[in-house]
Amino acid sequence: MATADPELREEEQTPAEEEDTGAQIAPIVRLEEVAVTTGEEDEDALLDLKSKLYRFDKDGNQWKERGSGTVKFLKHKVSGKVRLVMRQSKTLKICANHLIIAGMTVQEHAGNEKSCVWHASDYADGELKEEMFCIRFASIENCKSFMEMFQEVAESQKQLDDNEDASETAEALEKLSVGEEKNKDKASEEKAAPVKEAASTETKEAAAPAEANKIAASTEAKEAVPKQDDVEKKGEDSTA
């Protein structure tokens, strides 16, 4: 007979709670933490904006989408070089990767204040390709910020190139001066060598007569000894 008490009915329907035995089950596969590098560890982000990127297809004479994501200006901490990098938001695939160099320009896309275009030698596909890019932002303010930063970086890279050229010129002059000093030293040594040889020759020539005199004196002394013996022999003969 079923009971009409709702409390009893709930107790009958509620399953018994599992007891905690305190046992610990070790995982079958142990996963180790792996450090992931992005290649941006030595760079500082100057700008970071969400956008959509397009590239111009010359064969089809039309714009083709490269992806939606975040565009960055990354400045290297040591060299000072700045590159533009953009990755797709979901796959993180690189859709733009090129240096901002002196002389590069960016301009507003005709008829759209939220977009701008520029040319670059891009390396997103693993090889350098001349590309024409168009980027579109969610607001006019973001587009202006991008264009201002682009031009500012291009101008700073011109100053950086000028400084590098000046440094290379100074190093070349320093090497040239060192090379000239070495050549002077070598020329001095070459000039000094004949002088030493001449002095040595003169010394030998001066020593030659002295040696000849010594030899002559020795010869005369040897010749004088037999003559003295003859004199003594003649004296003995006369006495006899």
C-alpha positions in Angstrom: 0.0 0.0 0.0 1.5 3.3 -1.1 2.0 5.9 1.6 0.4 9.3 1.2 3.1 11.1 3.3 5.1 13.3 0.9 8.2 13.2 3.1 8.3 9.4 3.1 7.7 9.4 -0.7 10.8 11.7 -1.2 12.9 9.5 1.0 11.9 6.5 -1.1 12.8 8.2 -4.4 16.1 9.8 -3.2 19.0 7.5 -4.0 21.5 6.6 -1.3 24.5 8.9 -1.2 27.9 7.3 -2.1 30.4 7.0 0.6 33.7 8.7 0.2 36.4 6.0 0.6 39.3 8.5 0.3 40.9 6.4 -2.5 42.9 8.3 -5.1 43.2 7.1 -8.6 46.3 8.1 -10.5 45.9 9.3 -14.1 46.7 6.9 -16.8 48.6 9.5 -18.9 50.7 12.1 -17.3 50.8 15.4 -19.3 53.8 17.6 -18.9 53.7 21.4 -19.2 55.2 22.6 -22.5 56.5 26.1 -23.0 55.0 27.7 -26.0 56.9 30.4 -27.8 55.4 32.9 -30.2 58.5 34.5 -31.5 57.5 37.8 -30.0 59.3 37.4 -26.6 62.1 39.9 -27.6 59.7 42.5 -28.8 57.4 45.2 -27.3 54.0 45.9 -28.7 53.5 49.5 -29.8 50.0 49.1 -31.0 47.4 46.3 -30.7 44.0 46.7 -32.5 41.3 44.3 -33.8 40.8 44.5 -37.5 40.1 42.7 -40.8 42.8 42.3 -43.4 42.6 42.0 -47.2 45.2 41.6 -49.9 44.8 42.6 -53.6 44.8 39.7 -56.0 46.4 40.9 -59.2 45.3 37.9 -61.3 41.6 38.3 -60.3 41.8 42.1 -60.0 40.0 42.0 -56.7 40.4 42.2 -52.9 40.6 38.9 -51.0 40.2 38.5 -47.3 43.3 37.3 -45.4 41.6 37.0 -42.0 40.2 38.8 -38.9 42.3 39.2 -35.8 44.7 41.5 -34.0 47.2 43.7 -35.8 50.4 44.7 -33.9 53.4 46.8 -34.3 56.3 45.0 -32.6 59.6 46.7 -31.8 62.7 44.6 -31.2 64.3 45.4 -27.8 67.9 45.2 -29.2 67.9 46.2 -32.9 65.0 48.7 -32.7 63.5 47.3 -35.9 59.7 47.4 -36.0 57.5 44.9 -37.9 53.8 44.5 -38.5 52.3 41.2 -37.5 48.7 40.1 -37.7 47.3 36.7 -36.7 43.8 35.2 -37.2 41.8 35.3 -34.0 40.8 31.6 -33.9 43.6 29.7 -35.6 46.4 32.2 -34.8 47.7 31.7 -38.3 49.8 34.6 -39.5 48.2 36.6 -42.2 50.7 39.5 -42.3 54.3 39.7 -41.3 56.7 42.4 -42.6 59.1 45.1 -41.5 58.1 48.7 -41.4 61.0 50.4 -43.3 61.9 54.0 -44.1 60.0 55.3 -47.1 56.9 53.2 -46.6 53.6 55.1 -46.6 50.0 54.3 -45.8 46.9 56.1 -47.0 43.2 56.1 -46.5 41.2 53.8 -48.7 39.1 55.7 -51.2 35.5 56.1 -49.9 36.0 54.4 -46.5 37.4 56.3 -43.5 37.7 53.1 -41.5 40.1 51.5 -44.0 43.6 52.2 -45.3 46.0 50.6 -47.8 49.8 50.2 -48.2 52.5 48.2 -50.0 55.0 45.8 -48.3 57.3 42.9 -48.9 55.4 40.4 -46.8 56.8 37.1 -45.3 53.5 35.6 -44.0 53.7 32.6 -46.4 57.3 31.8 -45.7 58.8 33.8 -48.7 59.0 37.4 -49.5 56.1 38.6 -51.7 55.2 42.1 -52.8 51.7 42.6 -51.5 49.2 45.4 -51.4 47.2 45.3 -48.2 44.0 46.9 -47.0 42.9 46.8 -43.4 39.5 47.8 -42.0 38.8 48.8 -38.4 35.7 49.0 -36.3 36.0 52.8 -35.9 37.5 55.8 -37.6 39.6 56.5 -34.5 41.3 53.1 -34.6 42.1 53.6 -38.3 43.7 57.0 -37.6 45.7 55.6 -34.7 47.0 52.9 -37.0 48.0 55.3 -39.8 49.7 57.7 -37.3 51.7 54.9 -35.7 52.6 53.5 -39.2 54.0 56.9 -40.3 55.8 57.5 -37.0 57.5 54.1 -37.2 58.6 54.6 -40.8 60.2 58.0 -39.9 61.9 56.5 -36.8 63.3 53.7 -39.0 64.8 56.4 -41.3 66.7 57.9 -38.4 67.8 54.4 -37.3 69.1 53.7 -40.8 71.0 57.0 -40.8 72.6 56.1 -37.4 73.6 52.7 -38.7 75.1 54.2 -41.9 77.1 56.7 -39.7 78.3 53.8 -37.5 79.3 51.7 -40.5 81.2 54.7 -42.0 83.0 55.3 -38.7 84.0 51.6 -38.5 85.2 51.7 -42.2 87.3 54.8 -41.5 88.8 53.2 -38.4 89.7 50.1 -40.3 91.2 52.2 -43.1 93.3 54.2 -40.6 94.6 51.0 -39.0 95.3 49.6 -42.5 97.3 52.7 -43.4 99.3 52.5 -40.1 100.2 48.8 -40.9 101.2 49.7 -44.4 103.4 52.6 -43.1 105.1 50.2 -40.6 105.6 47.6 -43.3 107.1 50.3 -45.6 109.4 51.4 -42.8 110.6 47.9 -42.2 111.3 47.4 -45.9 113.3 50.6 -46.0 115.2 49.6 -42.9 116.1 46.2 -44.3 118.5 47.4 -47.1 120.2 49.8 -44.7 120.9 46.9 -42.3 122.2 44.8 -45.2 124.5 47.6 -46.4 125.8 48.1 -42.9 126.5 44.4 -42.6 128.3 44.5 -46.0 130.4 47.4 -45.0 131.4 45.7 -41.7 132.4 42.6 -43.6 134.4 44.6 -46.1 136.2 46.5 -43.2 137.0 43.3 -41.5 138.5 41.7 -44.6 141.7 43.8 -44.7 142.3 43.1 -41.0 142.0 39.4 -41.6 144.3 39.7 -44.6 146.9 41.5 -42.5 146.7 38.8 -39.8 147.2 36.1 -42.4 150.2 37.9 -43.9 151.9 38.5 -40.5 151.5 34.9 -39.7 153.0 33.8 -43.0 156.0 36.2 -42.5 156.6 34.8 -39.0 156.6 31.2 -40.4 159.1 32.2 -43.1 161.4 33.9 -40.6 162.0 30.8 -38.5 163.8 28.8 -41.3 166.0 31.8 -42.0 167.2 32.0 -38.4 168.0 28.2 -38.5 170.1 28.8 -41.5 172.1 31.5 -39.8 172.8 29.3 -36.8 173.9 26.5 -39.1 176.3 28.8 -41.0 177.8 29.9 -37.6 178.5 26.3 -36.7 180.1 25.6 -40.0 182.4 28.6 -39.6 183.5 27.5 -36.2 184.4 24.1 -37.4 
